[in-house]
Amino acid sequence: METRRGFLKKTLGGAALLAAAGAVPLALRKTQLREARSPLRFFTVEEYSIFAAVAERVLARGPLDLPPDLAATAQRRPLPPSAAELDVAGRADAFLAPLDAASAKELKQLLVLFDNALFSFVTGGPPRPFTRMTPDEQDAHLVRWATSRMAVRRTGFQALKRLTAAVYYSSPLTYAAVGYPGPPYELVRTVNASRGRR
């Protein structure tokens, strides 16, 4: 998140959109709910469900367009776990729990706006929440946000994408799939030993 209080408020219009997201009738925001695997500390069930849907599309496995030598190496590695298998939304919930109130409010407003059926419709998407779109519609929704002329949408997309990737790739269960051997614990122990530390 770019700043403590204003990572989404790039424009006055962006601030107004985030505020309006909470004012739209609940009937227009029928999020498809998911059951969290553990008690939530940051997200509501609705927010958890939205973030889980976003993570699944951001991290969706697609065909790798790699040079032949890299493609052969990638094929020898195990498949990475999916966002659902890793419960990226649950991990994000734990990671975000200590977030300050102002930043938490902005992120929560962003999630509600992202899943808002009316906002999707007026910005060229289907009149359904993100959580109820087909995978192809969800991908198109992400592209609309990523390439929007509205700074709040572009910034919001980047915030969700970066948070998703950071939470996912911080898990040791993803290391083998990307060829990462893991943190250099032995190197750290050797350096500390040479400096007389434990």
C-alpha positions, 0 to 999 in steps of 0.5 A: 500500500502506497501510503498509510492513509491515501493509497487509493485516494489518487483523485477526488473522484476515487475518494467519492467512488469508495465512499459511494460503494458503501451507500449502494443498496445491499441488494446490488451487492449479492456476493457469492459467499465462501466459508473461511477455513479458520476464524477471520481476524480482518475480513468479513465473510463477504470480503474474504469471499471477494478476495478469494475470487480475485486471488483465484483469477490473478493466480490462475494457471495459464499456458507458459509462453517460455523459450524451449529450454526454460519450458523444459525446466518448468515442466520438470517442476511440480505444479504450484498449488492453486490459490484455493489450495493455499487459502490465499484469502485466509493467509491475507486475512492473517497478514492484514490483521495488524493493519491500521484502521484508516488503511483497513477501511480503504482496502475494505471499501475497495473490495466492496467496490470491486464486487459491486454489480452496479459499478460493474455495469456502469463501467462496461461490465456485466451487471453482476458482482465479480464473485458471480461472474464466469472466469472469462468475465472475471478476467475481463473485469480485471483487465478493465480495472488494470487499464482504466482511465480512472486512477482509483481503479488502476491503483486498486487493481495493482494493490489487489494484485500485489497483495495476492502475489506477495501472500501467495509466493511467501508460502514455502509450498510455492518454492519448488514450483518456481525453482526457489530453494528457500531462504539461505538459512545455512548461509545466515548461520555461517555468517552469524557463526563467523561473527560470534553470534548464535 
